[in-house]
């Protein structure tokens, strides 16, 4: 089968764009860059030279460590919307870099060896009473690598769903119903507070909780595990009993201002569900 002169084989297109055929096939599977023609008999793929600009943009964004899902959003955005998407990602990358630097500075300090994740360290645990809170939620399965992006996407969708009903005086909450690590994928619930309980997916009951303020440099996996261990430990000692899943609480919508909390029943408290048994 003779191909029109303007079409390039995958090998030719690879040399033009400096993208390997393996990468081109991946971008095809993800819907980012489809061949102009796939021969139905041979399966050979052919591209147009005009597709090179899109291919090179994908390559540049990958060099900036942008996830493929977000690259798709950038590529599909209108020209006037693209700078805002790129600017938002740039701001996230700067914050992530600052957070990594803060973590390395902390580990390099004289007390750094005493602050490894999960050792309890010097985390200061506080307790408080909390009021009932209605929320809309989305359940997500995600590993630690995709966790920040998954929380961001779920929260954005929930904020749009809540609309004027959102309770802006209360924080975004992420509840952990299972382990999230490089291999384990939760699940988690992302919860946006709302004013009207009749529109809510659930209501967090009033009660007591232990909480810690997570240092700026530790709002990331795995260093944040130290805070989870601290509140779960407090909720399991001195006659206390953990209630519900541990939670991350994001204050004022800031992804780097975070508390970790665990509900609990004290030794003198009776769980209402126990009375029904």
C-alpha positions as CSV (number, residue, x, y, z in Angstrom):
1,X,0.0,0.0,0.0
2,X,1.5,3.3,-1.0
3,X,1.1,6.1,1.4
4,X,0.6,9.8,0.6
5,X,4.0,11.6,0.6
6,X,2.9,13.9,3.5
7,X,2.4,11.0,5.9
8,X,5.3,9.8,8.0
9,X,5.8,6.3,9.3
10,X,6.1,5.9,13.1
11,X,9.9,5.6,12.7
12,X,10.2,8.8,10.6
13,X,7.9,10.6,13.0
14,X,10.0,9.4,15.9
15,X,13.1,10.8,14.4
16,X,11.3,14.1,13.6
17,X,10.0,14.5,17.2
18,X,12.8,12.8,19.2
19,X,10.1,10.6,20.8
20,X,10.6,6.8,20.8
21,X,8.1,4.6,19.1
22,X,7.3,3.2,22.5
23,X,6.5,6.6,23.8
24,X,4.3,7.4,20.8
25,X,2.4,4.2,21.3
26,X,1.9,5.1,25.0
27,X,0.6,8.5,24.0
28,X,-1.7,6.9,21.5
29,X,-3.2,4.6,24.2
30,X,-3.8,7.5,26.5
31,X,-5.5,9.4,23.7
32,X,-2.9,12.2,23.7
33,X,-1.5,11.7,20.2
34,X,-3.3,9.5,17.8
35,X,-1.8,8.5,14.4
36,X,-3.5,10.1,11.4
37,X,-3.8,6.6,9.8
38,X,-3.5,3.0,11.0
39,X,-3.2,0.5,8.2
40,X,-6.0,-2.0,8.8
41,X,-4.0,-4.9,7.3
42,X,-0.5,-4.2,8.6
43,X,-1.2,-2.2,11.8
44,X,1.5,0.3,10.6
45,X,1.0,3.8,12.0
46,X,1.3,7.0,10.0
47,X,1.5,10.6,11.2
48,X,1.3,14.0,9.6
49,X,4.2,16.4,10.0
50,X,1.8,18.9,11.4
51,X,1.3,16.6,14.4
52,X,5.0,17.2,15.4
53,X,4.2,20.4,17.4
54,X,1.7,18.5,19.6
55,X,4.1,15.7,20.1
56,X,6.9,18.1,21.1
57,X,4.6,19.9,23.5
58,X,3.8,16.5,25.2
59,X,7.6,15.8,25.4
60,X,8.3,19.2,27.1
61,X,5.5,18.7,29.6
62,X,6.8,15.2,30.4
63,X,10.2,16.7,31.0
64,X,8.5,19.0,33.5
65,X,7.2,15.8,35.3
66,X,3.6,16.7,34.4
67,X,1.3,13.6,34.7
68,X,-0.2,12.3,31.5
69,X,-3.8,13.0,32.7
70,X,-2.9,16.7,33.3
71,X,-1.1,16.9,29.9
72,X,-4.4,15.8,28.3
73,X,-6.2,18.6,30.0
74,X,-3.6,21.1,28.8
75,X,-3.7,19.8,25.2
76,X,-7.5,19.9,25.1
77,X,-7.8,23.4,26.7
78,X,-8.7,26.4,24.6
79,X,-5.7,28.6,23.8
80,X,-6.9,31.3,26.2
81,X,-7.2,28.7,29.1
82,X,-3.9,27.0,28.6
83,X,-1.7,29.6,30.4
84,X,-3.8,29.3,33.6
85,X,-3.4,25.5,33.6
86,X,0.3,25.8,33.1
87,X,0.6,28.5,35.7
88,X,-1.3,26.4,38.3
89,X,1.0,23.4,37.7
90,X,4.1,25.7,37.9
91,X,2.9,27.0,41.3
92,X,2.4,23.4,42.5
93,X,5.9,22.5,41.4
94,X,7.4,25.4,43.2
95,X,5.5,24.5,46.4
96,X,6.6,20.9,46.1
97,X,10.2,22.0,45.7
98,X,10.0,24.3,48.7
99,X,8.5,21.5,50.7
100,X,11.2,19.1,49.7
101,X,13.9,21.6,50.6
102,X,12.2,22.2,54.0
103,X,12.2,18.4,54.6
104,X,15.9,18.1,53.7
105,X,16.8,21.0,55.9
106,X,14.9,19.4,58.8
107,X,16.6,16.0,58.3
108,X,20.0,17.7,58.1
109,X,19.4,19.6,61.4
110,X,20.9,18.1,64.7
111,X,17.5,16.6,65.7
112,X,16.8,15.2,62.2
113,X,17.7,11.6,63.1
114,X,15.0,11.7,65.8
115,X,12.2,12.6,63.4
116,X,12.0,9.6,61.1
117,X,8.5,8.7,60.0
118,X,6.6,6.5,62.4
119,X,9.0,6.8,65.4
120,X,6.7,9.2,67.3
121,X,9.5,11.8,67.4
122,X,8.6,15.0,69.2
123,X,5.1,15.3,67.7
124,X,2.9,17.3,70.1
125,X,-0.7,15.9,70.2
126,X,-3.6,18.0,71.3
127,X,-7.3,17.2,71.9
128,X,-10.5,19.1,71.2
129,X,-14.2,18.8,70.8
130,X,-15.7,19.1,67.3
131,X,-19.2,19.8,66.2
132,X,-21.1,17.7,63.7
133,X,-20.4,18.6,60.1
134,X,-22.4,17.7,56.9
135,X,-20.3,17.0,53.8
136,X,-20.4,15.9,50.2
137,X,-17.8,13.3,49.4
138,X,-16.1,11.3,46.7
139,X,-14.3,8.0,47.3
140,X,-11.0,7.5,45.5
141,X,-8.5,4.7,45.2
142,X,-5.0,6.1,44.8
143,X,-1.4,5.3,45.6
144,X,0.9,7.8,47.3
145,X,2.4,8.9,44.0
146,X,-1.0,10.1,42.6
147,X,-2.5,11.2,46.0
148,X,-2.1,15.0,45.7
149,X,-3.5,15.1,42.2
150,X,-6.4,12.8,43.1
151,X,-7.3,15.0,46.1
152,X,-7.1,18.1,44.0
153,X,-9.4,16.7,41.2
154,X,-11.9,15.3,43.7
155,X,-12.0,18.5,45.7
156,X,-12.5,20.6,42.6
157,X,-15.4,18.5,41.5
158,X,-17.0,18.5,44.9
159,X,-16.7,22.3,45.3
160,X,-18.4,22.7,41.9
161,X,-21.2,20.3,43.1
162,X,-21.7,22.1,46.4
163,X,-21.9,25.5,44.8
164,X,-23.4,28.1,47.1
165,X,-24.1,25.4,49.7
166,X,-20.4,25.0,50.5
167,X,-19.5,25.8,54.1
168,X,-16.5,28.1,53.7
169,X,-16.0,28.3,57.5
170,X,-15.0,24.6,57.7
171,X,-12.0,22.9,56.1
172,X,-11.5,20.3,53.4
173,X,-11.1,16.8,54.9
174,X,-9.5,13.6,53.5
175,X,-10.5,10.5,55.4
176,X,-8.3,7.4,55.1
177,X,-10.2,4.1,55.1
178,X,-7.2,2.0,54.1
179,X,-3.4,2.3,53.8
180,X,-2.1,4.6,51.1
181,X,1.5,4.0,50.1
182,X,3.6,3.5,47.0
183,X,1.9,0.1,46.5
184,X,-1.4,0.3,48.5
185,X,-4.4,2.4,47.2
186,X,-6.6,3.2,50.1
187,X,-9.5,4.0,49.6
188,X,-9.9,7.6,50.8
189,X,-12.8,9.9,51.0
190,X,-12.4,13.5,50.0
191,X,-15.0,15.6,51.9
192,X,-16.1,19.2,51.2
193,X,-18.3,20.7,54.0
194,X,-21.8,21.9,53.2
195,X,-24.3,24.0,55.0
196,X,-27.5,22.1,54.2
197,X,-27.5,18.5,55.7
198,X,-30.4,17.5,53.4
199,X,-28.0,17.7,50.4
200,X,-25.1,16.0,52.2
201,X,-23.6,12.5,51.4
202,X,-22.9,12.1,55.1
203,X,-22.5,13.8,58.5
204,X,-19.4,13.6,60.6
205,X,-20.8,13.3,64.2
206,X,-19.8,15.6,67.0
207,X,-17.2,14.2,69.4
208,X,-13.7,14.3,70.6
209,X,-10.5,14.0,68.5
210,X,-6.7,14.1,68.9
211,X,-4.9,16.2,66.4
212,X,-1.4,17.4,65.4
213,X,-0.2,20.3,63.4
214,X,1.9,18.8,60.6
215,X,5.1,20.7,60.0
216,X,5.4,22.3,56.5
217,X,8.2,20.0,55.4
218,X,6.3,16.8,56.4
219,X,3.0,17.4,54.5
220,X,3.9,14.5,52.1
221,X,4.3,10.8,52.1
222,X,6.1,9.1,53.9
223,X,7.0,11.8,56.5
224,X,3.4,12.6,57.3
225,X,3.0,9.0,58.6
226,X,4.7,10.2,61.9
227,X,1.6,12.4,62.5
228,X,-0.8,9.6,61.8
229,X,1.1,7.3,64.2
230,X,1.0,10.0,66.9
231,X,-2.8,10.6,66.8
232,X,-3.6,6.9,66.5
233,X,-1.3,6.1,69.4
234,X,-2.9,8.8,71.6
235,X,-6.4,7.4,70.7
236,X,-5.4,3.9,71.8
237,X,-3.8,4.7,75.1
238,X,-5.0,5.5,78.7
239,X,-8.4,3.8,78.1
240,X,-9.2,5.7,74.9
241,X,-10.6,4.0,71.8
242,X,-10.2,5.2,68.2
243,X,-13.5,6.2,66.4
244,X,-13.7,6.4,62.7
245,X,-10.9,6.8,60.1
246,X,-7.9,9.1,60.6
247,X,-8.2,12.3,58.7
248,X,-6.1,15.0,57.0
249,X,-7.6,18.5,57.6
250,X,-6.6,21.2,55.1
251,X,-7.0,24.7,56.6
252,X,-8.0,27.7,54.5
253,X,-7.7,25.6,51.3
254,X,-3.9,25.6,51.7
255,X,-2.4,22.2,50.5
256,X,0.6,22.7,52.8
257,X,-1.2,23.8,55.9
258,X,-2.4,20.5,57.3
259,X,-3.6,18.8,60.5
260,X,-3.9,15.1,61.1
261,X,-6.7,14.0,63.4
262,X,-8.2,10.9,64.9
263,X,-11.6,10.7,66.6
264,X,-11.7,8.9,69.9
265,X,-13.9,7.8,72.9
266,X,-12.4,8.5,76.3
267,X,-12.6,5.9,79.1
268,X,-15.7,7.6,80.6
269,X,-17.5,7.8,77.3
270,X,-20.0,5.3,75.9
271,X,-20.3,4.7,72.2
272,X,-24.1,5.2,71.3
273,X,-23.9,2.1,69.1
274,X,-22.9,0.1,72.2
275,X,-26.2,1.0,73.9
276,X,-28.2,-0.4,71.0
277,X,-26.5,-3.8,71.3
